[in-house]
Amino acid sequence: MAWLVVALLFVVGGCRGDDPSRRGPPPAPREDVVEIIHGREVHDPYRWLEHGERAEVDTWVRAQDEHARAVLASSAHQRGFRNDLRKMWDREAIVGPVHKRGDRYFYARRHKGRDKPVYYVREGLHGRERVLINPARLSKDGSLGVRRIHPSRDGRSVAYAVSRNNADAATLYVRDVDTGKDHRNDVIRGARFADPQWAPDSRSFYYTGLPDDPTIPPAKLAGHASVRRHVLGQPPADDEVLFGPTGDARTYLSPQLATDGRYLLVHVAHGAAGAADVYVQDLERDGGPQPLTVGSGAINVAFGYRDHFYLFTSEGAPRHRLLEIDPEHPERSNWREVVPQRDQILDGVALMNGHLILSYLEDVNARVVVQRIDDGRSWPVDLPLTGAVAGVWTDPSVSEALIAFSSLAQEPVIYRVPIPADARATAAPEVFWAPEDLAAQGSAPLVMRQTFARSPDGAEIPVFVLHRRDLVLDGRRPTILYGYGGFGISVTPGYSPLAQLWAQRGGVWAQASLRGGGEYGEDWHRAGMRADKQTVFDDFIAAAEHLVSGGYTSPAQLGILGGSNGGLLVGAASTQRPELFGAVVCQVPLLDMIRYPKFGLGELWVDEYGAPEHPDEFAVLLDYSPYHRIRAGVRYPSLLMMSADTDDRVDPLHARKYVAAMQHASAGSGPVLLRTEAQAGHGGADSVTQRIEAYADLLSFMLTALAPDWGRG
């Protein structure tokens, strides 16, 4: 395809003196690729764009990105959004999990003027904090970052995963907390799925490891995973393998070590939505792993606490329940129900000091309850507002929980909840950390409300809406509708700087809790997967129509936003109902649903979407596959495709092929842009500067497309 390189060099180089925003993006040559699959013709004219390693693809992507950034920079709104985002993000904040081990607290802090958060250890609740890991010192070019940390039981060591360009692929290191030095021999590659489970003596841990073999295709990696034990100071090559590999790329492994260190619980997940088999191995006896629950097809998460196992499950309880199992008598007839299924959705469980910390969803709003394990007595945690739980962090050896809580327009506040073992009720939550302007956020002129849209089959779809208190429902407000709808993941009303800023500017931010998610339990999830995936798109379209009929906006002023599985959502919605939307922002998406299992971690998603090799499932996939639904001459809405150059979860080929097809076919007057983030993975870049730039582009694109003359900042 040397001709293609020459052609693209001419397109890019021959117009070097022009303003890229005033000319069209470089057209992608079409190839006559047609396959007959299960008796149906499948056209794939942009298959050549699957090969991201080829020079001609790189040339096309760079030219597309240059054009996209030039168009975005021409927006009168970009600078204002960038400045406002910098004020919101470029300041002090504790971000992510807070771990307590003994008297030590471990957490990450974002600092004003720094691109990446710094990891700290604090000696005691009110003690001195000191730097543990500064990611800025890991590489000269800033490409290396810390994805997660795992403190040991005694708080003297921390395992931490480092990735390049925020990719999923990672290497595990171990640092001495007292000296701040890394252990020279404890460097474990292939740590993409690693979740180290420290032994009680803090001298070893169990983890999921992958072979360090670049010849294994990413789509096949999960089948090569195994559960291993690493002893500090010993070569990782000598790590003992306790379970796996399965050889099945549609499963992956996850270990949980009981708090007493005797039992290892291994989860064999079938896909990425929680359905799992569980095996248990007594580490003090011979015999290997034994099945605890296998073949149910249910969500199963098991952990060992003191002298029992606890099983969070959807088996026989689509809204989830918690079972207690005696390891000496693990037969099902001996299982005891500790937390029964209730009307609310049991969304999460943590154990500590003889208590359960139970997170519930009630019409998608979060509730937290503390329950004693021995007698079942319970009481609510008094949290101050309606919103979402961003995290619950506990350790079995300590007597307090740390809970992060937020709403769409209020940043997370981290509460410390003491749990006395001999008391019936917990003390009132204490603020561990809060943003400096918390009072101002609480008094801001914004209101969050929940409404419900009716889907075609009669289902009520929750929609959270954020806007100014003085909003006039005149049907003319620029509105962004966000959705996800997949893998049992719940879209809850947690903090979003995009939502807050958009609403402050006078727009409407809406987010729909669609089937396919976990907002109402496993039945809700299964109603939007595999053969029923179209239900998710119907729910989203119903939410959009609800916003129009409710007087919030009009189709011309309604933009939709989604990423990853949510990118599939907005791709499907905009190709099925293009007249309903004025703009689309599609981030790191799946869009070619016929070839998706071949790339990235696609094999792990077959349980959610279905297998193209099966005729019935192929027909469903082809009918809604956004890439294949694009038709010439249709007026599609403006499109900003946001991709990442090192996304090793969802291959960027989906974005490339879709944009090429849309640029060729669309009769709409708006732009079709492909913006590719450099040094970024599926979750974007881990640089604050890059995130601010990306989100400023997103918001300014939306406002320019939906209401170009709206109040400019």
C-alpha positions in Angstrom: 0.0 0.0 0.0 2.9 2.4 -0.8 0.5 4.4 -2.9 -1.5 5.2 0.1 1.6 6.7 1.9 2.3 8.9 -1.1 -1.3 10.0 -1.4 -1.5 10.9 2.3 1.8 12.7 2.3 0.5 14.8 -0.6 -2.7 15.6 1.3 -0.9 16.6 4.4 2.3 18.1 3.0 0.9 19.8 -0.1 -1.3 22.1 2.0 1.2 22.9 4.7 0.6 26.6 4.5 -3.2 26.4 4.9 -5.2 26.7 8.1 -6.1 23.1 8.9 -9.5 24.2 10.4 -10.5 25.6 7.0 -10.0 22.4 5.0 -11.5 19.0 5.3 -9.8 16.1 7.1 -7.7 13.7 4.9 -10.1 11.2 3.2 -9.4 7.6 3.8 -9.1 5.4 0.8 -11.8 2.7 0.6 -11.0 -0.9 -0.2 -13.4 -3.5 -1.7 -13.4 -5.9 1.3 -16.5 -8.0 1.4 -17.1 -11.2 3.4 -20.0 -13.6 3.4 -20.7 -14.5 7.1 -23.5 -16.8 8.0 -25.0 -16.1 4.6 -24.9 -12.3 4.8 -22.7 -9.8 3.0 -20.5 -7.8 5.4 -18.7 -4.8 3.8 -15.5 -3.5 5.5 -14.0 -0.9 3.3 -11.7 0.5 6.0 -10.2 -2.8 7.3 -6.7 -1.4 6.5 -7.2 1.0 9.4 -7.0 -1.9 11.8 -3.2 -2.0 11.4 -2.2 0.8 13.7 1.5 -0.2 13.4 1.7 0.6 9.7 3.1 3.9 8.5 0.1 4.8 6.3 -2.3 4.4 9.2 -0.1 6.5 11.5 0.1 9.2 8.8 -3.6 9.3 8.4 -4.2 9.4 12.2 -1.7 12.3 12.6 -3.4 14.3 9.9 -6.8 13.7 11.3 -5.6 14.7 14.8 -4.0 17.9 13.4 -7.3 18.8 11.6 -9.4 18.0 14.7 -7.3 20.1 17.1 -7.3 23.0 14.6 -11.1 23.0 14.4 -11.4 22.6 18.2 -9.0 25.5 18.8 -11.1 27.8 16.7 -14.0 27.5 19.1 -14.7 30.7 21.0 -15.5 28.7 24.1 -12.4 26.6 24.4 -10.3 29.1 26.4 -13.0 29.8 28.9 -13.6 26.1 29.6 -9.9 25.5 29.9 -9.5 28.2 32.5 -12.5 27.1 34.5 -11.3 23.5 34.5 -7.9 24.5 35.6 -9.4 26.3 38.6 -11.4 23.2 39.4 -8.7 20.7 39.1 -5.4 22.4 39.6 -5.6 22.4 43.4 -5.1 20.3 46.5 -7.2 17.1 46.8 -7.0 13.6 48.1 -7.9 11.3 45.2 -8.7 7.6 45.1 -8.6 5.0 47.8 -7.4 5.7 51.4 -5.9 2.6 53.0 -5.3 2.2 56.8 -2.8 -0.4 58.0 -2.2 -0.3 61.7 -1.8 3.4 62.5 -0.7 4.3 59.0 -2.8 5.9 56.3 -1.9 5.6 52.7 -3.4 7.8 50.0 -2.7 10.0 46.9 -2.8 13.7 46.9 -3.2 16.0 43.9 -1.2 19.3 44.2 -1.6 22.6 42.6 0.8 23.0 39.7 1.7 19.3 39.5 0.6 17.0 36.6 0.3 13.8 38.6 -0.8 12.9 42.1 1.8 12.1 44.8 1.4 9.1 47.1 1.8 9.7 50.8 1.9 7.8 54.1 0.6 9.5 57.2 1.6 8.4 60.7 -1.6 8.3 62.6 -4.9 10.2 62.1 -3.4 13.6 62.9 0.3 12.8 62.3 2.9 13.9 59.9 2.5 12.8 56.2 5.5 12.1 54.0 6.0 11.3 50.4 6.0 7.6 49.6 6.0 7.6 45.8 6.3 10.6 43.5 5.3 9.5 40.0 7.1 12.5 38.4 10.4 10.9 39.4 9.7 7.6 37.7 10.6 8.8 34.2 12.1 11.9 32.6 9.4 12.3 30.0 6.5 11.7 32.3 5.3 8.6 30.5 5.4 6.4 33.6 2.6 6.6 36.2 1.3 4.7 39.2 -2.0 2.9 38.6 -2.6 1.6 42.2 -1.0 0.8 45.5 -1.4 -2.2 47.9 0.0 -1.7 51.4 1.1 -4.8 53.3 -0.8 -5.9 56.4 1.8 -4.4 58.8 2.1 -1.2 56.7 5.8 -1.6 56.3 5.8 -2.4 52.5 3.7 -1.3 49.6 3.3 -3.1 46.3 2.5 -0.6 43.5 1.8 -1.0 39.8 3.5 1.2 37.2 2.3 1.6 33.6 3.5 3.5 30.6 1.2 6.1 29.1 -1.6 5.0 31.5 -2.0 1.7 29.6 -3.4 -1.4 31.4 -0.2 -3.3 31.0 1.8 -2.8 34.2 4.8 -3.8 36.2 4.6 -4.5 39.9 7.2 -3.0 42.3 7.6 -3.3 46.1 8.8 -0.3 48.2 9.9 -0.2 51.8 7.8 2.3 53.6 10.4 3.3 56.2 13.3 3.8 53.8 11.4 4.8 50.7 13.6 2.4 48.6 12.3 -0.2 46.2 13.2 -3.9 46.7 15.7 -4.7 44.0 14.5 -8.3 43.4 10.8 -7.7 43.7 10.0 -6.5 40.1 7.1 -8.4 38.5 6.2 -7.9 34.9 2.9 -8.9 33.4 0.9 -7.3 36.2 -2.1 -6.1 34.2 -4.5 -8.1 36.3 -2.4 -8.2 39.5 -4.3 -7.4 42.7 -1.7 -8.4 45.4 -3.2 -10.1 48.4 -0.7 -9.8 51.3 -0.1 -12.7 53.7 -0.6 -11.9 57.4 3.2 -11.9 58.0 3.6 -9.3 55.2 6.5 -11.3 53.7 4.7 -12.6 50.7 1.6 -12.0 48.6 -0.7 -13.7 46.1 -1.4 -12.2 42.7 -2.6 -12.8 39.1 0.3 -12.9 36.8 0.8 -13.0 33.0 3.7 -14.3 31.0 6.1 -11.6 29.8 5.7 -12.7 26.2 5.0 -10.0 23.6 4.0 -12.6 21.0 0.8 -13.4 22.8 -2.0 -11.3 21.2 -3.7 -9.0 23.6 -7.1 -10.6 22.9 -5.7 -14.0 24.2 -3.8 -12.7 27.3 -6.5 -13.5 29.9 -6.3 -17.2 29.1 -2.6 -17.3 30.0 -3.1 -15.8 33.5 -2.3 -17.8 36.6 -2.5 -17.2 40.3 0.9 -17.1 41.9 2.6 -16.6 45.3 5.6 -14.2 45.5 8.0 -14.3 48.5 9.8 -11.0 49.0 13.4 -11.2 47.9 13.0 -14.3 45.7 13.1 -14.1 41.9 9.6 -13.7 40.4 10.5 -16.4 37.9 10.4 -18.8 40.9 7.0 -17.8 42.1 4.8 -20.7 42.9 1.8 -21.2 40.6 -1.3 -22.2 42.5 -4.1 -22.0 39.9 -4.3 -21.7 36.1 -3.8 -20.9 33.4 -7.2 -21.8 32.1 -6.3 -21.5 28.4 -9.6 -19.7 27.9 -9.3 -16.1 26.8 -12.9 -15.5 27.9 -12.1 -16.0 31.5 -9.7 -14.3 33.9 -8.5 -15.1 37.4 -8.7 -13.1 40.6 -7.5 -14.3 44.1 -8.7 -13.3 47.6 -6.7 -14.4 50.6 -8.6 -15.0 53.8 -7.6 -12.7 56.7 -6.0 -15.5 58.6 -3.9 -16.5 55.6 -5.0 -20.1 55.6 -7.4 -20.1 52.6 -7.0 -18.8 49.1 -10.2 -18.1 47.2 -9.8 -18.0 43.5 -12.4 -16.5 41.2 -12.6 -17.7 37.6 -14.6 -14.9 36.0 -16.5 -15.6 32.8 -16.3 -12.3 31.1 -16.0 -8.8 32.7 -19.5 -8.5 34.3 -19.0 -10.5 37.5 -20.3 -14.0 36.7 -17.7 -16.2 38.3 -16.9 -19.7 39.7 -15.1 -19.8 43.0 -12.5 -22.3 44.1 -10.9 -22.6 47.6 -7.5 -23.9 48.5 -6.5 -24.8 52.0 -2.8 -23.6 52.1 -2.1 -25.7 55.2 -3.2 -29.0 53.6 -2.4 -30.9 50.4 -5.1 -31.4 47.7 -5.1 -28.3 45.5 -8.1 -26.0 44.8 -11.6 -27.4 45.5 -14.8 -25.9 44.0 -16.9 -23.7 46.3 -19.5 -22.6 43.8 -19.2 -23.6 40.1 -21.5 -23.4 37.1 -24.2 -21.1 38.5 -23.6 -18.3 36.0 -24.2 -15.9 38.9 -22.2 -13.0 40.2 -20.0 -14.4 43.0 -17.5 -12.6 45.1 -16.0 -14.6 48.0 -13.7 -13.5 50.8 -12.5 -15.1 54.1 -12.9 -13.2 57.4 -11.8 -14.8 60.7 -13.0 -18.4 60.5 -15.7 -18.2 57.8 -16.1 -17.4 54.1 -18.6 -14.8 52.9 -20.1 -15.0 49.5 -21.7 -12.0 47.8 -23.9 -13.5 45.2 -26.8 -13.0 42.7 -27.7 -16.7 42.7 -31.3 -16.9 43.8 -31.2 -13.2 44.5 -30.9 -10.8 41.5 -30.7 -7.9 43.9 -27.8 -9.7 45.7 -27.4 -11.2 49.1 -24.6 -12.3 51.4 -24.0 -15.9 52.6 -21.8 -17.2 55.4 -19.9 -20.5 54.8 -18.0 -22.7 57.3 -14.8 -23.9 55.7 -15.0 -27.2 57.6 -18.5 -27.8 56.4 -18.8 -26.1 53.0 -21.8 -28.0 51.7 -24.6 -25.8 50.4 -27.0 -27.2 53.0 -24.8 -25.6 55.7 -24.7 -22.1 54.1 -26.2 -19.3 56.2 -27.8 -16.2 54.9 -26.3 -13.2 56.7 -27.8 -10.4 54.5 -31.0 -11.4 52.7 -32.1 -9.9 49.4 -34.1 -6.7 49.9 -36.0 -4.3 47.8 -32.9 -2.1 47.5 -29.9 -3.3 45.6 -27.0 -4.6 47.7 -24.2 -2.9 45.8 -21.1 -3.7 47.9 -19.9 -5.3 51.1 -16.8 -4.7 53.3 -15.9 -6.5 56.6 -14.1 -5.2 59.6 -14.0 -5.6 63.4 -17.0 -8.0 63.5 -19.1 -5.7 61.3 -20.4 -5.5 57.7 -20.4 -2.2 55.8 -23.2 -2.6 53.3 -23.7 -0.2 50.4 -27.2 -0.1 48.9 -28.8 1.5 45.9 -32.3 2.7 46.3 -33.6 4.1 42.9 -29.9 4.7 42.2 -29.3 6.8 45.3 -26.7 5.5 47.7 -27.4 4.3 51.3 -24.8 2.8 53.7 -25.6 0.5 56.6 -23.5 -1.0 59.3 -24.5 -4.5 60.4 -23.1 -6.6 63.2 -22.1 -10.1 62.0 -23.0 -11.9 65.2 -26.6 -10.8 65.8 -27.6 -9.0 62.6 -28.4 -5.7 64.3 -27.9 -2.8 61.9 -28.1 1.0 61.7 -27.6 3.5 58.9 -24.6 5.7 58.4 -25.7 9.3 58.5 -24.4 10.8 55.3 -25.3 14.4 54.5 -26.8 14.3 51.1 -28.3 12.4 48.2 -25.6 11.1 45.9 -23.2 8.3 45.3 -20.6 6.3 47.3 -17.3 6.7 45.5 -15.5 4.2 47.7 -15.6 2.3 51.0 -12.2 1.3 52.4 -11.6 -0.9 55.4 -9.1 -3.3 56.8 -10.1 -6.3 59.0 -7.5 -5.3 61.6 -8.8 -1.8 62.2 -11.9 -0.4 63.8 -12.9 2.3 61.3 -14.2 2.6 57.8 -13.4 5.4 55.3 -16.2 6.3 53.0 -16.1 8.8 50.1 -19.4 10.4 49.2 -20.3 12.9 46.5 -23.1 14.3 44.3 -23.0 15.5 40.7 -22.1 19.0 41.7 -20.1 18.3 44.9 -16.7 16.8 45.1 -16.1 13.7 47.2 -15.8 14.2 50.9 -14.0 11.3 52.7 -15.6 10.4 56.0 -14.1 8.4 58.8 -16.6 6.1 60.5 -15.5 4.5 63.8 -16.9 1.1 64.4 -16.7 0.1 68.1 -16.9 -3.7 68.4 -18.9 -3.6 71.6 -21.4 -0.9 70.7 -24.8 -1.0 68.9 -24.4 2.2 67.0 -21.5 3.9 65.3 -20.3 7.4 66.1 -21.3 10.1 63.7 -19.1 10.2 60.6 -16.1 12.5 61.0 -14.6 14.3 58.0 -11.2 12.8 57.1 -10.8 15.2 54.1 -13.0 17.7 52.3 -12.4 20.3 49.6 -11.6 23.7 50.8 -14.6 25.3 49.1 -17.1 22.6 50.3 -19.4 25.2 51.8 -19.4 27.2 48.5 -20.2 24.0 46.5 -23.1 23.3 48.8 -24.6 26.7 48.3 -24.0 26.9 44.6 -27.1 27.8 42.5 -27.4 24.3 41.1 -30.1 21.8 41.6 -29.9 18.0 41.0 -33.2 16.2 40.5 -34.2 12.7 39.4 -36.9 12.1 36.8 -37.9 9.0 34.9 -38.3 8.3 31.2 -40.6 5.6 29.8 -38.9 3.1 27.4 -40.9 1.5 24.6 -41.6 -1.6 26.6 -42.9 0.5 29.5 -39.8 0.3 31.8 -39.1 3.4 33.8 -35.6 4.7 33.2 -34.0 6.9 35.9 -32.5 10.1 34.6 -30.6 12.5 36.9 -30.6 16.1 35.7 -28.3 18.9 36.9 -29.0 22.6 36.1 -29.1 26.1 37.6 -31.9 26.8 40.0 -33.2 29.6 37.8 -33.5 27.4 34.7 -36.4 28.2 32.4 -37.9 25.2 30.7 -38.1 26.8 27.3 -36.9 23.8 25.2 -33.7 25.7 24.2 -31.1 24.7 26.7 -27.9 23.1 25.4 -28.0 19.7 27.0 -25.6 16.8 27.4 -27.0 13.3 28.0 -24.5 10.7 29.3 -25.0 7.0 29.4 -23.2 3.6 29.7 -25.6 0.7 30.0 -23.4 -2.4 30.3 -21.5 -5.0 32.3 -23.6 -4.5 35.4 -21.9 -1.1 36.0 -24.2 1.4 37.8 -24.3 5.0 36.6 -24.8 6.9 39.9 -25.1 10.6 40.6 -21.4 11.0 41.7 -19.3 14.0 41.2 -18.4 15.1 37.6 -16.5 18.3 37.0 -17.9 18.3 33.5 -21.5 18.2 34.8 -20.8 21.0 37.3 -19.1 23.3 34.8 -21.7 22.7 32.1 -24.6 23.4 34.5 -22.8 26.5 35.8 -22.7 27.8 32.3 -26.5 27.5 32.0 -26.7 24.2 30.3 -28.4 21.0 31.4 -26.5 17.9 32.3 -28.4 14.6 32.3 -27.3 11.0 32.8 -29.5 8.0 32.3 -29.3 4.7 34.3 -30.0 2.2 31.5 -30.6 -1.5 31.4 -27.4 -3.4 31.0 -26.2 -1.6 34.1 -26.5 -2.7 37.7 -28.7 0.0 39.1 -31.6 -2.4 39.8 -29.6 -5.7 40.1 -28.7 -8.6 37.9 -32.1 -8.8 36.1 -31.7 -5.2 35.1 -28.2 -6.0 33.7 -29.3 -9.1 31.8 -32.2 -7.2 30.3 -29.6 -5.3 28.3 -27.0 -7.8 27.2 -26.4 -10.2 24.3 -29.6 -10.6 22.3 -31.3 -7.8 24.3 -28.6 -5.2 23.8 -31.0 -3.1 21.6 -33.0 -2.5 24.8 -30.1 -0.4 26.1 -30.2 1.8 23.0 -34.0 2.1 23.2 -33.7 3.2 26.9 -31.2 5.9 25.9 -33.3 7.2 23.1 -36.3 7.3 25.4 -34.3 9.4 27.9 -33.4 11.8 25.0 -37.0 12.1 24.0 -38.0 12.6 27.6 -35.6 15.6 27.9 -37.1 17.1 24.7 -40.7 16.6 25.7 -40.0 17.8 29.2 -39.0 21.2 27.9 -35.3 21.0 28.7 -34.0 21.0 25.1 -34.6 20.4 21.4 -32.9 17.8 19.2 -30.7 20.4 17.6 -29.4 21.4 21.1 -29.1 17.8 22.5 -25.6 16.3 22.6 -24.8 12.8 23.8 -21.7 11.5 25.5 -20.3 8.0 26.2 -17.0 6.2 26.5 -15.9 2.6 26.0 -19.2 0.6 26.2 -20.8 4.0 26.4 -19.1 4.8 23.1 -20.9 1.9 21.6 -24.1 3.3 23.1 -23.8 6.8 21.5 -22.6 5.3 18.2 -25.7 3.0 18.1 -28.1 5.8 19.2 -26.8 8.3 16.7 -26.8 5.9 13.7 -30.3 4.7 14.6 -31.9 8.1 15.3 -29.5 10.7 13.8 -32.3 13.4 13.7 -32.7 13.3 17.5 -29.2 14.7 18.3 -27.2 17.7 17.5 -23.8 16.5 18.5 -22.0 13.3 19.6 -18.8 12.9 21.7 -17.7 9.3 21.5 -14.7 8.2 23.6 -12.5 5.1 23.3 -15.4 3.1 21.9 -16.3 -0.3 20.5 -18.0 0.2 17.1 -17.2 -2.8 14.9 -19.2 -5.4 16.6 -18.4 -8.2 14.1 -14.6 -8.1 14.6 -14.4 -6.9 18.2 -13.4 -10.2 19.8 -10.2 -10.2 17.8 -8.7 -7.0 19.3 -7.8 -5.6 22.7 -9.5 -7.5 25.5 -12.5 -8.3 23.2 -12.6 -12.0 24.1 -13.5 -11.0 27.7 -16.6 -9.2 26.5 -18.2 -12.0 24.5 -20.4 -13.0 27.5 -21.8 -9.5 27.5 -22.3 -8.9 23.8 -22.5 -12.3 22.2 -20.2 -14.2 19.8 -20.1 -13.3 16.1 -19.3 -16.9 15.3 -22.8 -18.0 16.4 -25.3 -17.2 13.6 -28.1 -15.9 15.9 -25.8 -13.7 17.9 -24.0 -12.5 14.7 -27.4 -11.3 13.3 -28.1 -9.3 16.4 -24.6 -7.8 16.4 -24.7 -6.9 12.7 -28.1 -5.2 13.1 -26.9 -2.7 15.6 -23.1 -2.5 14.9 -22.6 1.3 14.5 -19.8 0.9 11.9 -21.9 -1.2 9.7 -25.1 0.9 10.1 -23.6 4.1 8.6 -25.4 5.0 5.3 -24.4 7.5 2.6 -26.5 10.6 2.3 -27.8 10.7 5.9 -27.5 13.9 7.9 -25.7 12.6 10.9 -24.9 14.9 13.9 -21.6 16.6 14.5 -19.1 14.1 15.9 -16.0 14.4 18.1 -14.3 11.0 18.3 -11.8 10.9 21.2 -9.2 8.1 21.0 -6.0 7.2 22.8 -2.9 6.1 21.1 -1.9 3.4 23.6 -5.3 2.1 24.5 -4.6 -1.6 25.1 -8.1 -2.4 26.3 -10.3 -1.3 23.4 -8.2 -1.0 20.3 -8.3 2.4 18.6 -9.1 0.8 15.3 -12.8 1.1 16.2 -12.5 4.8 16.3 -10.5 5.0 13.1 -12.8 2.9 11.0 -15.9 4.6 12.2 -14.6 8.1 11.6 -13.4 7.2 8.1 -16.8 5.7 7.3 -18.7 8.7 8.8 -16.6 11.3 6.9 -17.3 9.4 3.7 -21.0 9.0 4.2 -22.5 11.9 6.3 -24.5 14.6 4.6 -24.6 16.6 7.8 -23.1 20.1 7.9 -21.2 19.6 11.1 -17.7 18.4 11.5 -16.6 14.8 12.0 -13.4 14.9 14.0 -10.9 12.3 15.2 -8.8 13.6 18.2 -6.1 11.1 19.4 -4.6 11.6 22.8 -0.8 10.9 22.9 0.7 8.9 25.8 -2.8 7.8 26.9 -4.6 4.6 27.6 -8.2 3.5 27.9 -8.8 5.8 30.8 -7.1 8.8 29.0 -3.9 10.4 30.1 -2.8 10.5 33.7 -1.6 14.1 33.3 -3.8 16.8 34.8 -2.7 19.2 31.9 -3.8 16.7 29.3 -7.1 15.9 31.0 -7.9 19.6 31.2 -7.1 20.1 27.5 -9.2 17.0 26.6 -12.2 18.1 28.6 -12.0 21.7 27.4 -12.1 20.4 23.9 -15.1 18.1 24.7 -17.2 20.9 26.3 -16.3 23.6 23.8 -17.1 21.2 20.9 -20.5 20.5 22.5 -21.4 24.1 23.1 -20.2 25.2 19.6 -22.3 22.5 18.0 -25.4 22.9 20.1 -25.5 26.6 20.9 -22.6 28.5 19.3 -23.8 31.9 20.5 -24.3 30.8 24.1 -22.7 33.0 26.8 -19.0 32.9 26.0 -16.4 32.6 28.6 
